[in-house]
Amino acid sequence: MKTNDKIFTIAMTLIIFATLFIACAPAKETPVERELYALTCEVVEVDRNSDTVTCEDYNGNLWEFFGAEDWDVGDCVSLLMNNSGTESIYDDEIVGATYGAWVLNK
């Protein structure tokens, strides 16, 4: 085998191994911030005139959503929240509300 053929064979072998190494290497995963989270609250006020339900989470924050027809004070509600991509809860939005349970007097 001539010297040029040996160099060509070695170069091609290195290129093939480098290609296989890059193709088989695990992809770097970028962390994804979850935008949705669940929040459990207790209904503290139902205003049927304005169709508004006010509920309080266990940190004392008040949240409001529309659709008062099936809600009563004391109901437990599970809110699906969107964090709007921020760390502050004050711009979070209610995406959905689901009945959780009826809460007995404490």
Secondary structure in CASP SS format (residue, H / E / C, confidence):
PFRMAT SS
TARGET T0000
AUTHOR 0000-0000-0000
METHOD secondary structure of the structure
MODEL  1
M C 1.00
K C 1.00
T H 1.00
N H 1.00
D H 1.00
K H 1.00
I H 1.00
F H 1.00
T H 1.00
I H 1.00
A H 1.00
M H 1.00
T H 1.00
L H 1.00
I H 1.00
I H 1.00
F H 1.00
A H 1.00
T H 1.00
L H 1.00
F H 1.00
I H 1.00
A H 1.00
C H 1.00
A C 1.00
P C 1.00
A C 1.00
K C 1.00
E C 1.00
T C 1.00
P C 1.00
V C 1.00
E C 1.00
R C 1.00
E C 1.00
L E 1.00
Y E 1.00
A E 1.00
L E 1.00
T E 1.00
C E 1.00
E E 1.00
V E 1.00
V E 1.00
E E 1.00
V E 1.00
D E 1.00
R C 1.00
N C 1.00
S C 1.00
D C 1.00
T E 1.00
V E 1.00
T E 1.00
C E 1.00
E E 1.00
D E 1.00
Y C 1.00
N C 1.00
G C 1.00
N C 1.00
L E 1.00
W E 1.00
E E 1.00
F E 1.00
F E 1.00
G C 1.00
A H 1.00
E H 1.00
D H 1.00
W C 1.00
D C 1.00
V C 1.00
G C 1.00
D E 1.00
C E 1.00
V E 1.00
S E 1.00
L E 1.00
L E 1.00
M E 1.00
N E 1.00
N C 1.00
S C 1.00
G C 1.00
T C 1.00
E C 1.00
S C 1.00
I H 1.00
Y H 1.00
D H 1.00
D C 1.00
E E 1.00
I E 1.00
V E 1.00
G E 1.00
A E 1.00
T E 1.00
Y E 1.00
G E 1.00
A E 1.00
W E 1.00
V C 1.00
L C 1.00
N C 1.00
K C 1.00
END
